[in-house]
Structures are given as C-alpha cells and as structure tokens.
Amino acid sequence: MATNPKLEARAETLLTDEGVLRDPVPVESLARRLGAELSFQPFDKDMSGMLYRDGQRVVIGVNSSHAKTRQRFSIAHEIGHLLLHKGRPMFIDRDGRLNRRDEVSTLGTDTEEIEANSFAAALLMPRPLLAEAVGRLHRKGQPASPEVLAKRFEVSVQAMEYRLINLGLLSPDWDSS
C-alpha cells in the first residue's frame, strides 16, 4: 500500500506549522494546540480512542489501558479525524475501526478510517524525520531496524514496519528474527 501524498503533505504541514523539527513527535501537545482536550480512560480493551466535537469543545478520548505507543497512535488517528473529516460530531474507534454499527465500518474498509490511519502514520513517523534518522544511524554504523526506529519514534514495531514498507524503505518479506 503506497502512501497518500495529500495526507503526507497535510501531516508535514501541521508539523511545520507547529515547529516540530525532531522525533519523537509530541502528539499530545499537538492535540492540545489544536484545541483538543485529552481524556485518558480505561475503555473496553477493543476501544482505542474516540473524538467528540460539538462546536464548543473537542475531546479526544484515549484508552488508558493500552500501551503508550498505541495511545500515541490513537491520538494521532483522532487528530486525523479532527483535521480531515469535518462535520461528523463523533468517531469511536475499536481496534482501528470506526464503530458506526454498519457492515462497512466493521470491516476496516471505511475510507475515513483508512485516511485517519495513514495520517497518523505520516504524523508520528514523518518521511523527512524518518529519512534523517535512518541516515544518521547508517552514518554511525548502527542498524536502522524497525525495532530501533520504533523505539526512537515511540511507536510500535508493527506500525514502524508498515510505515517503512509503505515508504519503500523495507521489503514486505523482511524478517527481524
């Protein structure tokens, strides 16, 4: 799956506008600067996060029982909904899928969910910062493995692997063992 240039550009613009020049991306600060209140709650284990907006306030709910890397991705995902999908007052994400109680959303094929996931990846692992980190590691003679990069960017190894594959920096059949 290739990256979406429009979503890549939108994420990079947000980072530039907010003066984010280094990894890891301060996603909680970005959410707050965009006017969102963060609420960490122990949701059901399959509920990652949610976005609520009513014209007066914006709340991003995050599952406090999930790993920190998952929480960061959930916040970035909800920022994607906030910026990309105007008009809908609420998004509830269960295992990365929108729970609107329809068959399309439960399959994870909903266009808005795919866009929010792609935006989140581009926001947390921006191409320029990732390329810079890979180059820096190579110059130091260190491996630029998904594990090393995931730790540096504070994302899951799986998210980093997908991102590297989508950017063409890692082959899909790569084996870390």
Summary of the structure (lengths in Angstrom):
residues: 177
radius of gyration: 16.0
end to end distance: 23.6
largest distance: 51.3
contacts: 541
relative contact order: 0.15
helix: 49%
strand: 15%
